[in-house]
Amino acid sequence: MKSVLVVDDDLALRGMLALSVKGFGYDVYEAASSGQAIDILNDEAIDVVLLDMGMPPNEHTAEEGLKVLDWVADSTRSIKVIVLTGQDADATSYLAIKHGAFDFLAKPVSNEQLAQAIERATLFLAQAQKLKEQEGVQKVELDLEMGVGVKSARNAAELKLLRQVLSDTGFNVHEVARRLGLKRENVYYLINKYGLERD
């Protein structure tokens, strides 16, 4: 069963969203802050995050929501984030997409909109998994400023790919070397270069 994390500091709204999501047949977790959300994401296998962007102590900006989006972007796990926007939806949705959000919904959200958005997100996750299993195709997505130099872009891609394969193989250096077509010494070099450690 897929798991959904509902992140909103408004207890009543969070409770209503969680109840709806449970009714759609998903496991539900709740968080009232970006810190709580990141703790849950670290501990649980979450598939989809419903994320309010404005939370204390910065409820009038998108700062707290962006912390969660950035954590997901840096993670090696496949998690889709659906952002819930209130006031200034245009600016918030722009920022959310820029930081890797999968989708956004303007409040108030109907049950039908919510169900469709989560279904879309889980469908994308399922198809990506299918591609990985059947064809060995796995995408590593990078968001880079155009002004970033080639060396910085290469390092970012190298790090993201290395993290992904280490995660997929349970930090099995021999298997990482095989999948990436490298010698084991090169894998150890890269692990040391980026200061990576087994979770």
ChimeraX attribute file (.defattr): number of C-alpha atoms within 10 A of each C-alpha:
attribute: neighborCount
match mode: 1-to-1
recipient: residues
	/A:1	7
	/A:2	12
	/A:3	19
	/A:4	25
	/A:5	25
	/A:6	24
	/A:7	28
	/A:8	26
	/A:9	19
	/A:10	12
	/A:11	13
	/A:12	10
	/A:13	13
	/A:14	19
	/A:15	14
	/A:16	11
	/A:17	22
	/A:18	22
	/A:19	12
	/A:20	18
	/A:21	23
	/A:22	15
	/A:23	13
	/A:24	14
	/A:25	11
	/A:26	17
	/A:27	16
	/A:28	20
	/A:29	19
	/A:30	21
	/A:31	19
	/A:32	17
	/A:33	23
	/A:34	26
	/A:35	13
	/A:36	14
	/A:37	24
	/A:38	17
	/A:39	12
	/A:40	16
	/A:41	21
	/A:42	12
	/A:43	9
	/A:44	12
	/A:45	15
	/A:46	20
	/A:47	21
	/A:48	25
	/A:49	28
	/A:50	26
	/A:51	29
	/A:52	29
	/A:53	31
	/A:54	24
	/A:55	21
	/A:56	15
	/A:57	10
	/A:58	12
	/A:59	14
	/A:60	12
	/A:61	14
	/A:62	19
	/A:63	18
	/A:64	21
	/A:65	27
	/A:66	23
	/A:67	17
	/A:68	25
	/A:69	27
	/A:70	14
	/A:71	16
	/A:72	21
	/A:73	21
	/A:74	12
	/A:75	16
	/A:76	18
	/A:77	16
	/A:78	16
	/A:79	21
	/A:80	25
	/A:81	26
	/A:82	25
	/A:83	25
	/A:84	25
	/A:85	23
	/A:86	16
	/A:87	11
	/A:88	9
	/A:89	15
	/A:90	12
	/A:91	11
	/A:92	22
	/A:93	22
	/A:94	12
	/A:95	17
	/A:96	26
	/A:97	16
	/A:98	12
	/A:99	19
	/A:100	19
	/A:101	23
	/A:102	18
	/A:103	18
	/A:104	21
	/A:105	20
	/A:106	16
	/A:107	13
	/A:108	11
	/A:109	13
	/A:110	12
	/A:111	14
	/A:112	9
	/A:113	13
	/A:114	19
	/A:115	15
	/A:116	11
	/A:117	19
	/A:118	23
	/A:119	14
	/A:120	15
	/A:121	19
	/A:122	19
	/A:123	12
	/A:124	15
	/A:125	16
	/A:126	12
	/A:127	11
	/A:128	15
	/A:129	16
	/A:130	14
	/A:131	13
	/A:132	13
	/A:133	11
	/A:134	8
	/A:135	9
	/A:136	10
	/A:137	12
	/A:138	14
	/A:139	11
	/A:140	11
	/A:141	11
	/A:142	13
	/A:143	12
	/A:144	12
	/A:145	8
	/A:146	8
	/A:147	7
	/A:148	9
	/A:149	10
	/A:150	10
	/A:151	9
	/A:152	11
	/A:153	17
	/A:154	11
	/A:155	12
	/A:156	15
	/A:157	17
	/A:158	15
	/A:159	16
	/A:160	19
	/A:161	18
	/A:162	22
	/A:163	20
	/A:164	20
	/A:165	19
	/A:166	22
	/A:167	17
	/A:168	14
	/A:169	13
	/A:170	13
	/A:171	18
	/A:172	13
	/A:173	19
	/A:174	14
	/A:175	17
	/A:176	22
	/A:177	19
	/A:178	11
	/A:179	11
	/A:180	12
	/A:181	11
	/A:182	13
	/A:183	14
	/A:184	15
	/A:185	12
	/A:186	13
	/A:187	19
	/A:188	13
	/A:189	12
	/A:190	15
	/A:191	18
	/A:192	11
	/A:193	10
	/A:194	13
	/A:195	8
	/A:196	15
	/A:197	10
	/A:198	9
	/A:199	6
